[in-house]
C-alpha cells in the first residue's frame, strides 16, 4: 500500500464499531476502510452511501449488484475490490461460474439478458473511451424502471470511485476469493 493505515486504537471511538463488525464478518478490518477512516467524516459518508446502495430492499437483485461491482473493479485494476466483490458474487450466485466468466461475459451463456445489459451499462460508464448511448438506455428501460436505473447508475459511480481510490493507493487483496 502506498499509504499505511493507522493502528485501530488511533481511530476515533465512534468508528471502532465499524471495524469490530468488519472483523466479525471478514476476520479482519478491511484495508480500504482503514484508509478512508483516516478522515472520519469522509469514511462515514462513504460507508453510509455504500449501505444505501447495497441494502436488502434495493430494487436491484444482489447477484446483479455484485456482477456490476466486480466488472467495474476488473476494469479499474482494483485487486482488493476484485477479491472481496468476487467472494460476495460467488456467495450470492451460489458458485464461481459467474466470477470466472465475467471478463468474457459477452460470449458466456451463464449470464442472462438482464445481466448482460447491466454489465454493458457498467462498462459504458467506466471505460473513458465509451459513453452511454440512447440505444443502450432504451434497452435498459425495457428491463428496469427509472428508479432502478438511477440506483444502478449510483452503484456503478460508487464502485468507480471506490475501485479507483483503492487502485491508486495500491490496496492489496486480503484473500477473500481465489480468482
C-alpha positions as CSV (number, residue, x, y, z in Angstrom):
1,X,0.0,0.0,0.0
2,X,1.2,3.5,-0.8
3,X,-0.3,5.0,2.4
4,X,-0.3,2.9,5.6
5,X,-3.3,2.6,7.8
6,X,-3.1,3.5,11.5
7,X,-3.4,1.0,14.3
8,X,-7.1,0.5,15.4
9,X,-6.6,2.3,18.7
10,X,-5.7,5.5,16.8
11,X,-9.1,5.9,15.2
12,X,-11.9,7.7,17.0
13,X,-14.1,5.6,19.3
14,X,-17.1,6.4,17.1
15,X,-15.5,4.4,14.2
16,X,-14.3,1.4,16.1
17,X,-17.7,-0.5,16.0
18,X,-17.4,-0.4,12.2
19,X,-14.0,-2.2,12.4
20,X,-15.3,-4.6,15.1
21,X,-18.2,-5.5,12.7
22,X,-15.7,-6.0,9.8
23,X,-13.5,-8.2,12.0
24,X,-16.6,-10.3,12.9
25,X,-17.7,-10.6,9.2
26,X,-14.4,-10.9,7.4
27,X,-11.9,-11.9,10.1
28,X,-10.1,-8.6,9.9
29,X,-10.7,-4.9,9.3
30,X,-10.7,-4.0,5.6
31,X,-7.7,-2.1,4.4
32,X,-9.7,0.5,2.4
33,X,-11.9,1.2,5.4
34,X,-8.8,1.9,7.5
35,X,-7.6,4.4,4.8
36,X,-10.9,6.2,4.4
37,X,-11.2,6.3,8.2
38,X,-8.1,8.5,8.5
39,X,-10.7,11.2,7.7
40,X,-13.7,10.2,9.8
41,X,-16.3,12.3,8.1
42,X,-15.2,11.0,4.7
43,X,-15.4,7.4,6.0
44,X,-18.8,7.9,7.5
45,X,-20.2,9.4,4.3
46,X,-18.7,6.7,2.1
47,X,-20.0,4.0,4.5
48,X,-23.5,5.4,4.5
49,X,-23.6,5.7,0.7
50,X,-22.4,2.1,0.3
51,X,-25.0,0.9,2.9
52,X,-27.8,2.5,0.9
53,X,-26.6,1.0,-2.4
54,X,-26.2,-2.5,-1.0
55,X,-29.3,-2.6,1.2
56,X,-31.6,-5.6,1.2
57,X,-34.6,-3.6,-0.2
58,X,-32.6,-2.4,-3.2
59,X,-34.6,-2.7,-6.5
60,X,-31.5,-4.4,-7.9
61,X,-31.1,-8.1,-7.0
62,X,-27.9,-9.0,-5.1
63,X,-26.3,-11.0,-7.8
64,X,-26.7,-8.2,-10.3
65,X,-25.2,-5.7,-7.8
66,X,-22.2,-8.0,-7.3
67,X,-21.7,-8.5,-11.1
68,X,-21.6,-4.8,-11.6
69,X,-19.1,-4.2,-8.7
70,X,-16.8,-7.0,-9.9
71,X,-16.8,-5.9,-13.5
72,X,-16.1,-2.2,-12.6
73,X,-13.3,-3.4,-10.3
74,X,-11.7,-5.5,-13.1
75,X,-11.7,-2.6,-15.5
76,X,-10.2,-0.3,-12.9
77,X,-7.5,-2.8,-11.9
78,X,-8.5,-2.8,-8.2
79,X,-7.1,-6.0,-6.8
80,X,-8.7,-5.5,-3.4
81,X,-12.2,-4.9,-5.0
82,X,-11.9,-7.8,-7.3
83,X,-11.0,-10.0,-4.4
84,X,-13.8,-9.0,-2.0
85,X,-16.5,-8.4,-4.6
86,X,-15.8,-11.7,-6.3
87,X,-16.2,-13.6,-3.0
88,X,-19.5,-11.8,-2.5
89,X,-20.6,-12.6,-6.0
90,X,-19.7,-16.3,-5.6
91,X,-21.7,-16.5,-2.4
92,X,-24.7,-14.7,-3.9
93,X,-24.7,-16.7,-7.1
94,X,-24.0,-20.0,-5.4
95,X,-21.0,-20.8,-7.5
96,X,-17.8,-19.4,-9.0
97,X,-19.2,-19.7,-12.6
98,X,-20.1,-16.0,-13.0
99,X,-16.9,-14.9,-11.3
100,X,-14.8,-17.0,-13.6
101,X,-16.6,-15.9,-16.8
102,X,-17.2,-12.3,-16.1
103,X,-14.3,-10.9,-18.1
104,X,-15.7,-12.7,-21.1
105,X,-19.4,-12.1,-20.4
106,X,-20.4,-11.3,-24.0
107,X,-19.6,-14.9,-25.1
108,X,-20.8,-16.7,-22.0
109,X,-24.1,-18.4,-21.5
110,X,-24.1,-18.1,-17.7
111,X,-25.4,-14.6,-17.8
112,X,-29.0,-13.8,-18.7
113,X,-30.0,-10.9,-20.9
114,X,-30.8,-8.6,-18.0
115,X,-27.3,-9.2,-16.5
116,X,-25.6,-8.6,-19.9
117,X,-27.3,-5.3,-20.4
118,X,-26.4,-4.1,-16.9
119,X,-22.8,-5.2,-17.4
120,X,-22.7,-3.4,-20.7
121,X,-24.0,-0.3,-19.0
122,X,-21.4,-0.6,-16.3
123,X,-18.7,-0.8,-19.0
124,X,-20.1,2.2,-20.9
125,X,-19.9,4.3,-17.7
126,X,-16.5,3.0,-16.7
127,X,-14.4,3.0,-19.8
128,X,-13.3,6.6,-20.6
129,X,-13.4,5.9,-24.3
130,X,-17.1,4.8,-24.2
131,X,-20.3,6.5,-23.4
132,X,-23.9,5.6,-22.7
133,X,-25.9,5.7,-25.9
134,X,-29.6,6.3,-26.3
135,X,-29.8,2.8,-27.8
136,X,-28.3,1.3,-24.6
137,X,-30.5,3.4,-22.4
138,X,-33.5,2.2,-24.4
139,X,-32.5,-1.4,-23.8
140,X,-32.1,-0.7,-20.1
141,X,-35.5,0.9,-19.9
142,X,-37.1,-2.3,-21.3
143,X,-35.7,-4.2,-18.4
144,X,-35.6,-1.7,-15.5
145,X,-37.8,1.1,-14.2
146,X,-36.4,4.6,-13.8
147,X,-35.6,4.3,-10.1
148,X,-33.7,1.0,-10.7
149,X,-31.7,2.7,-13.4
150,X,-30.9,5.6,-11.1
151,X,-29.8,3.2,-8.4
152,X,-27.7,1.1,-10.8
153,X,-26.0,4.4,-12.1
154,X,-25.3,5.3,-8.5
155,X,-23.8,1.9,-7.8
156,X,-21.6,2.0,-10.9
157,X,-20.4,5.5,-10.0
158,X,-19.7,4.5,-6.4
159,X,-17.8,1.4,-7.5
160,X,-15.7,3.5,-9.9
161,X,-14.9,5.9,-7.0
162,X,-14.1,3.1,-4.6
163,X,-12.0,1.0,-7.0
164,X,-10.1,4.0,-8.3
165,X,-9.3,5.0,-4.7
166,X,-8.1,1.6,-3.8
167,X,-6.1,1.1,-7.1
168,X,-4.4,4.5,-6.8
169,X,-3.3,3.6,-3.2
170,X,-2.4,0.1,-4.3
171,X,-4.6,-1.6,-1.7
172,X,-3.8,-5.3,-1.8
173,X,-6.3,-8.1,-1.9
174,X,-7.0,-9.7,1.5
175,X,-7.5,-13.2,0.4
176,X,-11.3,-13.4,0.3
177,X,-11.6,-15.1,-3.1
178,X,-9.3,-17.4,-5.1
179,X,-9.7,-15.9,-8.5
